[in-house]
Amino acid sequence: MSTPMFTDLSRRNLLKGTGVALGSLLLGNALLTGCSSPGGGPAGAGAKGATPLSMQLGWLLNSGQMGEAIALQKGYYDDIGLQFKIKQGGPSIDGIALVAAGESQIGQISSSPSLMLARSQGIPIKAFGVGVQEHPYAWISKSDSPIESPDDLIGKTVGGPATSEILFKAFLAANKIDPEKVEYVATGDTIAPLLTGQVDAFGTWLNSKSQRRELGEDFVSMPLAKFGVPLYAYIYYTTDEVLEKNPEIVEHYMEATAKGWTYVRDNIDEAAKAMVQMSPEVKLDDIKDDGGALMDYIFSADTKTDGWGTMKKEVWQTQIDLWDELGQFNSAPPKVEDVATWQILDATADVRPKAS
């Protein structure tokens, strides 16, 4: 079977030596609590006696954490008794390994395959909610040479980050396209190869408007979700141990965060400013554009019915089946109940706002 592609570090090695390996990583992993609360103190500082809760990211702060940023600024976590902090990820940090080792109680990853693969390797984590219902990843092409259907890829060259190759393989498999008839080139994150004609299509997140600013809106897209690959994005997860021993802190987190994201939905400008306060290195215009575009993927018919953060068992099963077909699991594929739990969603059903 092929080697899973969604790992930053060897999780098995990290988990064998958590005392030294994880400790050295965390020395450079700043706790992000820099937003100013209405009372003037640091947001997330928490009231006296508040319960500490940290969330480990799989990557750097971006528009996918706007809900948390506004919830920190508005004091939603403080109100519910949480002293909440975010730990950034990055290219040399394996967030899943850190959460599994107990360095943070919860985590967030950008795409669901990472969690499925980790669980198949015996790492005791489960998704308890989904931030983005419809994965925004797509292959885009210029409108003067459009690629409008999977069959149009035959004989073409497709580019994108190296880690997205497995997404492309899944896309081809779901649409019965022979991978030998399409060339994939790892071009990195820049859209330049598409603009210069080096590739015919380019893989990107459709909400990343800042990344394709040079292209503007003059392009054709083939989204994963609309062509047989219904992945989830910005997945929230925790360990089996936390779910068993301290589920209430996860429930409180979901309640406050759902409130934050619902506020963001109608107040993008304010939320973007909260993100910049939290992480001054991000650009206000980029966060505002990307965050605004992300709302279309976060709020859906499902969230209108079941509330922010909901997820479906059948969608998880489709993902597991497809990744198994691609030979991505080094052992037996995990079951849906292994990779996801509805325990937290059920407990917070009445407090997670329903919106579309």
Secondary structure by P-SEA (a helix, b strand, c coil): ccccccccccaaaaaaccccaaaaaaccccccccccccccccccccccbbbbbbbbbcccccccaaaaaaaaaaccccccccbbbbbbbcccccaaaaaaaccccccccccaaaaaaaaaacccccccccccccccbbbbbbcccccccccccccbbbbccccaaaaaaaaaaaaccccccbbbbbccccccccccccccccccccccccccccccccbbbbbccccccccccbbbbbccccccccaaaaaaaaaaaaaaaaaaaccaaaaaaaaaaacccccaaaaaaaaaaaccccccccccccccccccaaaaaaaaaaaaaacccccccccccccccaaaaaaacccccccc
